[in-house]
Amino acid sequence: MVNENNVDFGYKKVKKTEKQKLVNKVFNSVAQKYDLMNDITSLGIHRNWKNDLINWMSPQSTQKLADIAGGTGDIAQKFIKAGGNSANVFDISEEMMQIGKQKYENCDKLNWTIASAEKIPAPNNSFDRATLSFGLRNFTDRNKSLEEIYRILKPGGRLICLEFSHIENDFLRRLYDLWSFKIMPLIGEKITGDKEAYIYLVESIRKFPKQAEICHMLSRAGFSRVKYRNLSNGIVALHSGWKL
Ligand SMILES: C[S@@+](CC[C@H](N)C(=O)[O-])C[C@H]1O[C@@H](n2cnc3c(N)ncnc32)[C@H](O)[C@@H]1O
């Protein structure tokens, strides 16, 4: 029987009230080496995925972005660099944001707010665009978070979500599994000293819903014209939805 008080934390089931603490422990622990680990474990390709997100969004000089679970600020900075007006990074981890603030200290169009995606401290209809990059998978209440993002977007606003997804091709999937389950936790241990954090990362990717289910989640939260694009054969997917 399904226990509704439990949620996935990687392959483990944990109490809903516990998951956020466990997720915070992961990101506080790896924050100092988070960017380096992204470069190593994706062989630098996460930069292309993030550029693809920004290209699809095509920022305009009048647009304000809310980058939810923005971490060390890569997406927000790319949005500004591509011509966006301003960006506010919202993230629950002060440690992750501190790294971002140092990294982008010269960018005065970035603002930083410690906040949960489940309760975003912003008025209704206040942002033109929202991004969610590798955040959704970590949330305890994904539906509530998507509803919050919908709430703070202006009518005509758009969300693009970048997240790990599912590879269709069997051969590639086996190769990717080998890399993820055998190699990534070892690299994580060597570089961050926290092997468990990278075991969680890999397990949480496998437990994450498939592309079509994410489309349903976005539609349930109110988004229209929902669609997705696979990148790198479905290792990650971009999902887009509009508040119309
Ligand atoms: C994998 S990192 C992604 C960071 C950044 N968006 C990127 O693409 O590199 C996930 C981020 O989600 C944040 N996070 C986890 N749970 C959150 C929540 N409930 N609300 C807001 N941020 C959250 C973590 O602190 C972490 O910075």
The ligand as a Gaussian input file, in Angstrom:
#p B3LYP/6-31G(d) Opt

LIG

0 1
 C       21.227000      20.420000      -8.650000
 S       21.156000      22.023000      -7.923000
 C       20.771000      23.040000      -9.321000
 C       21.390000      24.394000      -9.236000
 C       21.304000      25.235000     -10.508000
 N       19.923000      25.527000     -10.855000
 C       22.000000      24.573000     -11.673000
 O       21.345000      24.281000     -12.682000
 O       23.210000      24.356000     -11.592000
 C       19.625000      21.935000      -7.077000
 C       19.343000      23.169000      -6.240000
 O       18.014000      23.062000      -5.726000
 C       17.991000      23.692000      -4.461000
 N       16.782000      23.268000      -3.746000
 C       16.487000      22.056000      -3.247000
 N       15.271000      22.069000      -2.696000
 C       14.772000      23.318000      -2.867000
 C       13.548000      23.947000      -2.555000
 N       12.561000      23.295000      -1.944000
 N       13.383000      25.233000      -2.893000
 C       14.358000      25.929000      -3.524000
 N       15.553000      25.395000      -3.847000
 C       15.753000      24.096000      -3.536000
 C       19.298000      23.215000      -3.847000
 O       19.675000      24.000000      -2.736000
 C       20.256000      23.332000      -5.020000
 O       20.875000      24.582000      -5.069000

